[in-house]
Amino acid sequence: AALLSLCQLPAVASFLVELNSVSVEEVDELDYDRRLAAYSDLPFLAPKLSPQLALPLLAHCIHDVEQDDIALKSSAAHAITTLVRHAAGQADDSGWSALLTQVLMPALRRGLRLPPEKDLLRLEMIKLIAATLLAMPSLQPELATLLSPQEPEADFFFNLTHVQMPRRQRALARLAVRVRAGAFGVATLSNYLLPMLRHLVLRDNPKEIDVAEEAVQVLKEVARLLPWRPFLATLQAFARMLKREPRLEKRLVRAMVGTLDGFHFELVAEPADAEAAGQAMAVEAAAGG
């Protein structure tokens, strides 16, 4: 009631009320019919929204996408895509781009870093990234170049989330070529590609070994382009997992070796060592004289 009285657009408050509906017939149960019906009405509400009014709706959709309920997750993902499509048709200075950049994209990046037990949800996040960038490539232009809606066989996101492992393997092989060619900046490598690869290189299912090995090759190419801090953080993350996940020791060692193969930093002697070396040379020269 407070939300309805304060909201600039009562329809937004009513929509949020429906999205949080609780069953009046069962204890601690959601009213799925009302929630799903509300999601189906979002396309009619979107044209009336400003970025400020869309913020609570977008935040709620992100919350539902991260839940385990399949029906709500699917509906929330479709709702997010609907909002992005609406934003794509607005002027650049309307505030929509800022809303998606500051709220949606960080949530999607967080989804790529989910723990291993959330692998299915991470795949859904990758699909949502693809749908978002297809509607509005300007949110991450470099990553959007991996899309190919007219040619699914060449679409990185479509093939990386495909049930057939050979298609995932080929998608990674093509990605390695793009990385090697310098198609991506440090932000794209660190915030999107590296989190994807960290999980793929650790797949120990016999059916996924070829995919994991291909991911190691891509990781090597990415490591060659990383600044020192994310490079070191990647190695440290794998090292910490050695203690927590001894069953993944073989995969973790492969991932660490692949990362170290991409070591590209110049090794410079510390000033103290250089000074000591200089003194030793002076002593030798004096003795020789």
C-alpha positions as CSV (number, residue, x, y, z in Angstrom):
1,A,0.0,0.0,0.0
2,A,2.9,2.4,0.8
3,L,4.5,1.6,-2.5
4,L,1.3,2.3,-4.3
5,S,0.8,5.6,-2.7
6,L,4.4,6.8,-3.2
7,C,5.0,5.5,-6.7
8,Q,4.9,7.9,-9.6
9,L,3.3,5.3,-11.8
10,P,0.8,3.0,-9.9
11,A,1.1,0.4,-12.5
12,V,4.8,-0.2,-11.5
13,A,3.8,-0.6,-7.9
14,S,1.0,-3.0,-8.8
15,F,3.4,-4.9,-11.0
16,L,5.9,-5.3,-8.2
17,V,3.1,-6.4,-5.9
18,E,2.1,-9.1,-8.3
19,L,5.8,-10.3,-8.7
20,N,5.9,-10.8,-5.0
21,S,2.6,-12.6,-4.6
22,V,2.3,-15.2,-1.9
23,S,-0.3,-17.9,-2.0
24,V,-3.3,-17.3,0.2
25,E,-4.1,-21.0,0.3
26,E,-0.8,-22.5,1.3
27,V,1.7,-21.6,3.9
28,D,5.1,-20.2,2.7
29,E,4.3,-20.9,-0.9
30,L,4.5,-18.5,-3.8
31,D,1.5,-17.7,-6.0
32,Y,3.1,-18.8,-9.3
33,D,0.1,-18.0,-11.4
34,R,0.0,-14.4,-10.4
35,R,3.8,-14.0,-10.7
36,L,4.0,-15.5,-14.2
37,A,1.0,-13.6,-15.3
38,A,2.7,-10.4,-14.2
39,Y,5.8,-11.2,-16.2
40,S,3.6,-11.8,-19.3
41,D,2.2,-8.3,-18.9
42,L,5.6,-6.5,-18.8
43,P,5.8,-5.9,-22.6
44,F,2.6,-3.8,-22.3
45,L,4.1,-1.8,-19.3
46,A,7.6,-1.3,-20.8
47,P,6.7,1.6,-23.2
48,K,5.4,3.6,-20.2
49,L,8.6,3.3,-18.2
50,S,11.4,5.7,-17.5
51,P,14.8,4.4,-16.4
52,Q,14.0,5.5,-12.8
53,L,10.7,3.5,-12.8
54,A,12.3,0.6,-14.5
55,L,15.1,0.2,-11.9
56,P,13.1,-1.7,-9.3
57,L,11.6,-3.9,-12.0
58,L,15.0,-4.7,-13.4
59,A,16.4,-5.4,-10.0
60,H,13.5,-7.8,-9.3
61,C,14.0,-9.6,-12.6
62,I,17.7,-10.1,-11.9
63,H,16.8,-11.5,-8.5
64,D,14.4,-14.1,-10.1
65,V,16.9,-15.0,-12.8
66,E,19.4,-16.1,-10.1
67,Q,16.8,-18.4,-8.4
68,D,16.5,-22.1,-9.0
69,D,12.9,-22.0,-10.1
70,I,12.9,-22.8,-13.8
71,A,9.6,-21.1,-14.7
72,L,10.3,-17.8,-12.8
73,K,13.9,-17.8,-14.1
74,S,12.8,-18.2,-17.7
75,S,10.1,-15.5,-17.4
76,A,12.5,-13.1,-15.6
77,A,15.1,-13.6,-18.4
78,H,12.6,-12.8,-21.0
79,A,11.5,-9.7,-19.1
80,I,15.0,-8.5,-18.9
81,T,15.4,-8.9,-22.7
82,T,12.2,-7.0,-23.2
83,L,13.5,-4.1,-21.1
84,V,16.8,-4.1,-23.1
85,R,14.9,-4.1,-26.4
86,H,12.9,-1.1,-25.2
87,A,16.1,0.6,-24.0
88,A,17.7,0.0,-27.4
89,G,15.0,2.1,-29.1
90,Q,15.5,5.1,-26.8
91,A,17.8,8.1,-27.2
92,D,21.4,7.7,-26.0
93,D,20.9,10.4,-23.4
94,S,17.6,9.0,-22.0
95,G,19.3,7.3,-19.1
96,W,18.5,3.7,-20.2
97,S,22.0,2.9,-21.3
98,A,23.3,4.1,-17.9
99,L,20.8,1.9,-16.1
100,L,21.7,-1.2,-18.0
101,T,25.5,-0.5,-17.7
102,Q,25.3,0.2,-14.0
103,V,22.8,-2.5,-12.9
104,L,22.4,-5.3,-15.5
105,M,25.9,-5.8,-16.8
106,P,27.5,-6.1,-13.3
107,A,24.8,-8.7,-12.4
108,L,25.7,-10.7,-15.6
109,R,29.4,-10.5,-14.8
110,R,28.6,-11.8,-11.3
111,G,26.7,-14.6,-12.9
112,L,29.9,-15.8,-14.7
113,R,31.6,-16.2,-11.4
114,L,29.1,-18.5,-9.8
115,P,30.5,-21.5,-8.0
116,P,30.7,-24.9,-9.8
117,E,27.5,-26.2,-8.3
118,K,25.6,-23.4,-10.1
119,D,26.9,-24.4,-13.5
120,L,23.4,-24.6,-15.1
121,L,22.6,-21.1,-13.9
122,R,25.9,-19.8,-15.3
123,L,25.0,-21.2,-18.7
124,E,21.7,-19.3,-18.4
125,M,23.6,-16.2,-17.6
126,I,25.7,-16.7,-20.7
127,K,22.6,-17.0,-22.8
128,L,21.2,-13.9,-21.2
129,I,24.4,-12.0,-22.1
130,A,24.0,-13.1,-25.7
131,A,20.3,-12.0,-25.8
132,T,21.2,-8.6,-24.1
133,L,24.0,-7.9,-26.6
134,L,22.0,-8.9,-29.5
135,A,19.4,-6.3,-28.6
136,M,21.9,-3.6,-27.5
137,P,25.5,-4.3,-28.7
138,S,26.7,-1.0,-27.4
139,L,26.6,-2.4,-23.8
140,Q,29.8,-4.5,-24.6
141,P,30.8,-3.9,-28.3
142,E,33.8,-6.3,-28.3
143,L,31.8,-9.2,-26.8
144,A,29.0,-8.5,-29.2
145,T,31.3,-9.3,-32.2
146,L,31.1,-13.0,-31.0
147,L,27.4,-13.0,-32.0
148,S,26.2,-14.4,-35.3
149,P,22.4,-14.7,-35.3
150,Q,22.3,-15.3,-39.0
151,E,24.8,-18.1,-38.9
152,P,24.3,-20.1,-35.7
153,E,27.3,-22.4,-36.5
154,A,29.6,-19.3,-36.0
155,D,27.8,-17.9,-33.0
156,F,30.1,-18.2,-30.0
157,F,27.4,-18.0,-27.3
158,F,25.0,-20.3,-29.1
159,N,27.7,-23.0,-29.5
160,L,29.3,-22.6,-26.0
161,T,25.9,-23.4,-24.4
162,H,25.0,-26.1,-26.8
163,V,24.4,-29.6,-25.5
164,Q,26.8,-31.1,-28.0
165,M,30.4,-31.0,-26.7
166,P,32.1,-30.8,-30.2
167,R,30.2,-27.6,-30.8
168,R,31.5,-26.1,-27.5
169,Q,35.0,-27.2,-28.5
170,R,34.8,-25.6,-31.9
171,A,33.5,-22.4,-30.3
172,L,36.5,-22.2,-28.0
173,A,38.9,-22.9,-30.9
174,R,37.4,-20.0,-32.9
175,L,37.6,-17.8,-29.7
176,A,41.3,-18.6,-29.4
177,V,41.9,-17.3,-32.9
178,R,40.1,-14.0,-32.1
179,V,42.0,-13.6,-28.8
180,R,45.3,-14.2,-30.6
181,A,44.4,-11.6,-33.1
182,G,44.0,-9.0,-30.4
183,A,40.2,-8.5,-30.9
184,F,39.5,-7.9,-27.2
185,G,40.7,-5.3,-24.7
186,V,41.8,-6.0,-21.1
187,A,38.3,-5.2,-19.7
188,T,36.6,-7.8,-21.9
189,L,39.3,-10.4,-21.2
190,S,39.3,-9.9,-17.4
191,N,35.5,-9.3,-16.8
192,Y,34.0,-11.8,-19.2
193,L,36.2,-14.3,-21.0
194,L,38.5,-15.1,-18.1
195,P,35.6,-16.0,-15.7
196,M,34.1,-18.3,-18.4
197,L,37.4,-20.0,-19.0
198,R,38.1,-20.5,-15.3
199,H,35.2,-22.9,-15.0
200,L,35.6,-24.6,-18.3
201,V,39.2,-25.6,-17.8
202,L,38.2,-27.5,-14.6
203,R,35.6,-29.8,-16.2
204,D,36.5,-33.3,-15.2
205,N,33.6,-35.2,-16.7
206,P,35.0,-37.6,-19.3
207,K,32.6,-36.3,-21.9
208,E,33.9,-32.7,-21.4
209,I,37.7,-33.4,-21.3
210,D,38.2,-32.2,-24.9
211,V,36.3,-29.0,-24.1
212,A,38.4,-28.5,-21.0
213,E,41.6,-29.0,-22.9
214,E,40.5,-26.5,-25.6
215,A,39.6,-24.0,-22.8
216,V,43.2,-24.4,-21.5
217,Q,44.5,-23.3,-24.9
218,V,42.3,-20.3,-24.9
219,L,43.3,-19.5,-21.3
220,K,46.9,-19.5,-22.5
221,E,46.2,-17.0,-25.2
222,V,44.2,-14.8,-22.7
223,A,47.0,-15.0,-20.1
224,R,49.5,-13.6,-22.7
225,L,47.4,-10.3,-22.8
226,L,46.5,-9.9,-19.1
227,P,48.1,-7.2,-16.9
228,W,50.0,-8.5,-13.9
229,R,47.2,-8.2,-11.3
230,P,44.5,-10.3,-13.0
231,F,47.2,-12.8,-14.2
232,L,48.4,-13.3,-10.6
233,A,44.8,-13.4,-9.3
234,T,44.0,-16.2,-11.7
235,L,47.0,-18.3,-10.6
236,Q,46.2,-17.7,-6.9
237,A,42.5,-18.7,-7.5
238,F,43.7,-22.0,-9.0
239,A,46.2,-22.5,-6.2
240,R,43.6,-22.0,-3.5
241,M,41.3,-24.5,-5.1
242,L,44.1,-27.2,-4.9
243,K,43.5,-27.3,-1.1
244,R,39.7,-27.2,-1.4
245,E,39.2,-29.5,-4.3
246,P,41.9,-32.2,-4.3
247,R,39.8,-34.3,-6.8
248,L,40.4,-31.6,-9.4
249,E,44.2,-31.6,-8.9
250,K,44.9,-32.8,-12.4
251,R,42.7,-30.2,-14.0
252,L,43.9,-27.5,-11.7
253,V,47.6,-28.2,-12.6
254,R,46.7,-28.2,-16.3
255,A,45.0,-24.8,-15.8
256,M,48.0,-23.4,-13.9
257,V,50.5,-24.6,-16.4
258,G,48.4,-23.1,-19.2
259,T,48.3,-19.8,-17.4
260,L,52.1,-19.9,-16.8
261,D,52.7,-20.7,-20.5
262,G,51.2,-17.2,-21.1
263,F,53.7,-15.5,-18.8
264,H,54.8,-12.4,-20.7
265,F,56.2,-10.1,-18.0
266,E,59.8,-8.8,-18.0
267,L,61.8,-10.0,-15.0
268,V,63.8,-7.2,-13.6
269,A,66.3,-7.6,-10.7
270,E,65.4,-5.9,-7.4
271,P,67.4,-2.7,-6.7
272,A,69.1,-4.4,-3.7
273,D,70.1,-7.3,-5.8
274,A,71.5,-5.0,-8.5
275,E,73.5,-3.1,-5.9
276,A,74.9,-6.3,-4.4
277,A,75.9,-7.5,-7.9
278,G,77.6,-4.2,-8.6
279,Q,79.6,-4.3,-5.4
280,A,80.7,-7.9,-6.2
281,M,81.9,-6.8,-9.7
282,A,83.8,-3.9,-8.1
283,V,85.6,-6.3,-5.6
284,E,86.5,-8.6,-8.5
285,A,87.8,-5.8,-10.6
286,A,89.9,-4.5,-7.6
287,A,91.3,-8.0,-7.0
288,G,92.2,-8.4,-10.6
289,G,94.0,-5.1,-10.6
